[in-house]
Amino acid sequence: MPSISKKGQHMPQSPIRKLVPYAEMAYKQGKTVYHLNIGQPDIKTPEIALDAVKVHSLEILAYTRSEGSDEYRTKIANYYSKHDIHLTKSDIIVTTGGSEALMFAFGSVMDTDDEVIIPEPFYANYNGFSTASGVNIVPVISKIEDNFALPPIEEFEKLITPKTKAILICNPGNPTGYLYSKEEIKKLAHIVKKHNLFLISDEVYREFAYDGVQHYSIMQEEDIAEHAIMIDSVSKRYSMCGARIGCIVSKNKDVISTALKFAQARLSPPTLAQIASEAALQTPQSYFDDVIEEYVARRNTLISELEKIEGVKVAKPKGAFYCIVELPVKNSDAFAQWLLESFDVDGETIMVAPAAGFYSTPGVGLNQIRIAYVLNQGSLIKAVSILKEALKVYKD
Ligand SMILES: Cc1ncc(COP(=O)(O)O)c(C=O)c1O
């Protein structure tokens, strides 16, 4: 049989999806499973976006331009201007989700064996994107004790080598929920300028900033215009994960013209979904106010319930809709599997994401899980009570 590529063999499995067969087994046993494991919001997509694809005048569902339709890019630039980010449509390429924007960013600025420094824990698919691009991740550990704040900037500096091409951050963070402050972004801006690196910032959760704190984007740091690459998406903002629309944004013309070549190779982002995403830009602020209020209530409930469990430690998220929880177990992979295979409370159990897959340093995060608070408050209370009962009887 012909052999599979080394790259293919090294592609990591999603730590979130690998437990799916066990969840399916749990359903077959008639169990109800509370999904705390995935970032699929249960919030309704704005009607204005859904209506736009129900009623349209297209006769041919044609490709759009590789960089996305002019109308949509112009409107995205206008959306950013309301967030104090000043761009033109030529700084934006529409992509098939933030995922493709990340692939374009990796492909445009890094060669095989180049290095990207990423604070860990980080969004697990960064492992997949780096493997696919032949790029090595150099992790810098952020700690639960510090709420996963930016590690001291000297820690980054120590890791910079001639192979380092970029620093990648996620703001607010998946899986940590940490929201970087303006001061932290300025420290990063300073270091990328000093060492002539790119700063890639994944801002797909930008709207989800809590406690009255404003999200501060790397694109607001005008001093690093040539270094900054922002990744964005409609998936979470408008609860439109299935639209598969995102964008890569940079004022660096070489980055954009290079990313455009990648975009041309895949021809076009989805046409209908661009129509929906363009319409979604008219979503009133009241939609976001309600969504934020809901997530803050969920977060507060979740954290206070978790804090009641002995031996459990949790970092309070300031954004996005995830948190990392430290458990009194040795191996959360085995624990997560056991929850689905062998445990229930009156026919109900929970599915969590083991956190080790969000780290690239081996052996770190083994006693942690990630919880996504994408369920209503009642379900969250129930799910945490199941976790509490499970920890009483689980033996490592
Ligand atoms: C941090 C982060 N970046 C990027 C993505 C990719 O999202 P999409 O491709 O749906 O835009 C996700 C999805 O969960 C994410 O959590």
The ligand as an SDF file (V2000), in Angstrom:
LIG
                    3D

 16 16  0  0  0  0  0  0  0  0999 V2000
   -9.5800   30.8910   18.7200 C   0  0  0  0  0  0  0  0  0  0  0  0
  -10.2270   30.4320   17.4810 C   0  0  0  0  0  0  0  0  0  0  0  0
   -9.7210   30.8280   16.3090 N   0  0  0  0  0  0  0  0  0  0  0  0
  -10.2500   30.4330   15.1530 C   0  0  0  0  0  0  0  0  0  0  0  0
  -11.3500   29.6060   15.1300 C   0  0  0  0  0  0  0  0  0  0  0  0
  -11.8550   29.1870   13.8040 C   0  0  0  0  0  0  0  0  0  0  0  0
  -13.1690   29.5380   13.6300 O   0  0  0  0  0  0  0  0  0  0  0  0
  -13.8700   29.5750   12.2090 P   0  0  0  0  0  0  0  0  0  0  0  0
  -13.0370   28.8360   11.2370 O   0  0  0  0  0  0  0  0  0  0  0  0
  -15.1960   28.9290   12.4450 O   0  0  0  0  0  0  0  0  0  0  0  0
  -13.9870   31.0150   11.8840 O   0  0  0  0  0  0  0  0  0  0  0  0
  -11.9250   29.1600   16.3260 C   0  0  0  0  0  0  0  0  0  0  0  0
  -13.0630   28.2440   16.3540 C   0  0  0  0  0  0  0  0  0  0  0  0
  -13.5010   27.7460   17.3480 O   0  0  0  0  0  0  0  0  0  0  0  0
  -11.3410   29.5930   17.5380 C   0  0  0  0  0  0  0  0  0  0  0  0
  -11.8290   29.2210   18.7220 O   0  0  0  0  0  0  0  0  0  0  0  0
  1  2  1  0
  2  3  1  0
  2 15  2  0
  3  4  2  0
  4  5  1  0
  5  6  1  0
  5 12  2  0
  6  7  1  0
  7  8  1  0
  8  9  2  0
  8 10  1  0
  8 11  1  0
 12 13  1  0
 12 15  1  0
 13 14  2  0
 15 16  1  0
M  END
$$$$
